[in-house]
Amino acid sequence: MRFTTAFLALALLGAPMAAFAHGNMKPQHGGIVQMSGETVFELVVKPTSVELYVSEDDEPVASSAATAKLTLTVAGKKTELPLAAGAGNGFVGAGIKLPKGATVGVTVVDKASGAKTFTTYTLK
């Protein structure tokens, strides 16, 4: 009986730690956060530009080590929009306007390995 009680107590103490196993889901730049596996994407929509920030396991992914693009779907029409590498873990799409109600697919490709990571946003 003691063993069972002690085991359950330890299991309950360890349960909150599972919440810290993945990346931070709080916006760091005022954007919309999505997670794909261990990769956290933050999409920041501005009036005349878009910024994308990428982190993996709470570590910034250097934008110089990857390429990124958006696939914008509005009224069934798809448009691919490349993003330029910015400072740190940021990518920038200058002159891009994202309308409300659009679906935005994000693709990030690691230059060294060719590994692709995806996520999708629906803008409200």
SVG drawing of the C-alpha trace seen along z (x, -y; Angstrom):
<svg xmlns="http://www.w3.org/2000/svg" viewBox="-14 -49 38 51">
<polyline fill="none" stroke="black" stroke-width="0.4" points="0.0,0.0 2.8,-2.4 4.6,-1.7 1.4,-2.4 0.8,-5.7 4.4,-6.8 4.4,-5.9 1.2,-7.8 2.6,-10.8 5.7,-10.8 3.6,-10.5 1.5,-13.5 4.6,-15.6 6.1,-14.8 2.9,-15.5 3.3,-19.3 6.7,-18.8 5.1,-17.4 3.8,-20.9 7.3,-22.2 8.4,-19.5 7.6,-21.6 8.3,-25.1 6.9,-28.3 3.4,-28.9 3.3,-32.6 3.8,-35.1 7.2,-36.8 6.6,-39.4 2.9,-40.0 1.9,-37.5 -0.1,-34.2 1.7,-31.1 1.4,-27.6 3.3,-24.5 4.4,-21.7 6.2,-18.9 8.9,-20.6 8.9,-23.7 7.1,-26.9 6.1,-29.4 5.0,-32.9 3.3,-34.8 3.2,-38.6 0.8,-40.3 1.4,-44.0 -0.5,-46.4 2.1,-46.2 4.3,-43.3 4.5,-39.9 7.1,-38.5 7.7,-34.9 9.7,-33.8 10.8,-30.1 12.1,-28.3 12.7,-24.7 12.9,-23.3 12.9,-26.9 16.0,-27.7 15.8,-30.3 16.3,-28.8 18.7,-31.0 16.9,-32.4 20.2,-32.3 20.2,-28.5 16.7,-28.1 14.3,-29.3 10.7,-30.2 7.6,-30.8 3.9,-31.4 1.2,-29.8 -1.8,-32.2 -5.2,-30.8 -8.0,-33.3 -11.3,-32.3 -9.7,-29.1 -6.8,-30.9 -3.3,-30.0 -0.3,-32.3 3.2,-31.5 5.1,-34.3 8.8,-33.9 10.1,-35.4 13.5,-36.9 15.8,-36.0 15.8,-38.7 17.7,-39.2 18.0,-36.2 15.2,-33.7 13.0,-36.1 11.8,-36.0 10.3,-39.1 7.8,-39.5 7.9,-43.3 4.9,-44.5 2.8,-41.4 -0.8,-42.1 -2.7,-39.2 -6.5,-39.6 -8.8,-38.4 -10.3,-35.0 -7.3,-33.8 -5.6,-30.5 -1.8,-30.9 0.4,-27.8 4.0,-28.2 6.9,-26.1 10.4,-26.3 13.2,-24.3 16.5,-23.7 19.3,-24.5 21.7,-21.9 19.4,-18.8 16.5,-19.8 14.1,-18.9 10.7,-20.7 8.4,-21.9 4.9,-23.1 2.1,-24.8 -1.2,-26.5 -3.0,-29.6 -6.5,-30.8 -6.6,-34.6 -9.5,-36.0"/>
</svg>
